[in-house]
Amino acid sequence: MASTSRLENNKVCCYAHPESPLIEDYRAGDMICSECGLVVGDRVIDVGSEWRTFSNEKSGVDPSRVGGPENPLLSGGDLSTIIGPGTGSASFDAFGSPKYQNRRTMSSSDRSLISAFKEISSMADRINLPKTIVDRANNLFKQVHDGKNLKGRSNDAKASACLYIACRQEGVPRTFKEICAVSKISKKEIGRCFKLTLKALETSVDLITTADFMCRFCANLDLPNMVQRAATHIAKKAVEMDIVPGRSPISVAAAAIYMASQASEHKRSQKEIGDIAGVADVTIRQSYKLMYPHAAKLFPDDFKFTTPIDQLPQM
C-alpha cells in the first residue's frame, strides 16, 4: 500500500514535502518523494509507449503504439478486437473451419462499410486518384449509409456514385465511363445513384467544363503544351460563341483537341482521341462540323500553324 499522500489542485504530492518533485519508478509503478523516499502513489498506469523504438529500424511502421489507427467512420471508432488468421492446427476444428472468427464481434453495418471502403480504395487506385478523394468518397458513403436513403441499391453502385461525386467536388472530375471502367456497375446505374445521392445529401457539384478534361486528355495523347493551350482556347471560344449548343463538354474538348492537333505537326486521329476521351468517332465529327466554319475565330492569335486553316480536314 502507498503511504498517505496529499492531493492539492489535482496534483499528487508528499504530505511532508509538498514542493518536492516526485520520482516515478516505471518498473514498480510507484511515485516516490525525492526528499524522504516516501511512496506517495503505487500501481501508476504507464502512459508511455508499449514498444521500444530503435533509430536503426527502417521498416517504416511506428511500433510505439499497439493496434491499428482509429477509424471514425466505423461505430466505436474501430477499436474492437480483430482476430488474426490462424496458422497452426489448433486454430481449426475437425472439419477444417476456423475456431475463432471475427463475424460475431463486428456488426453487419460495419462489415458493409468496410467492404464499400475497400471497393472505393480499389477503384481509386486503378485510376490513380489521391487519398483526399478517397477520404471524401468514404465520408459521402457513410452519410448515405447512415441515412438509409438509397434502399434497394447495391453498395457497389453507391460506392461508384460517391467516388464520382468526390472527384467533382475536389475539382478533378472523371467521366462516367472512366468510373464505369473500374467498377462492376453499369453506367446507367451509376448515373441513377449519382442523382439520388445528390438529392439525399442535399448537396451539389459544380458544372463540368471543357478545361476540366483538357490537361489530362492532352497529356495522355502526348501532345505538347502549345497544342494544349490552343485546344483549350478553341473549346472556350466555341462555348462562348454558342457554336456547339447541346454538346457535352467532353465531346467539345475532344473536337477542339482534334482541330488543334491537325493544325500542328503533332497530328492525332479521331480514333486516338476518342479512345482517350471515351467518346465515339461520330460524336467528335459532329462537334467538329459545327466548329470548322468558325475555325479562323477560334484559334489563338499566337498559334503557329503547320497546316493552314483552309487545309484542315472537312467532314
Secondary structure, DSSP 8 states (H G I E B T S, - for coil): ----EEEETTEEEESS-TTS-EEEETTTTEEEETTT--EEE-S----S-SS---TT--SS--TTS-S----TTSGGGG-S-------SGGGB-TTS-BSS-STTTS-HHHHHHHHHHHHHHHHHHHTT--HHHHHHHHHHHHHHHHHT-STTS-HHHHHHHHHHHHHHHTT----HHHHHHTSSS-HHHHHHHHHHHHHHHT-------THHHHHHHHHHTT--HHHHHHHHHHHHHHHHTT-STT--HHHHHHHHHHHHHHHSSS---HHHHHHHHT--HHHHHHHHHHHGGGHHHHS-TT---SS-GGGS---
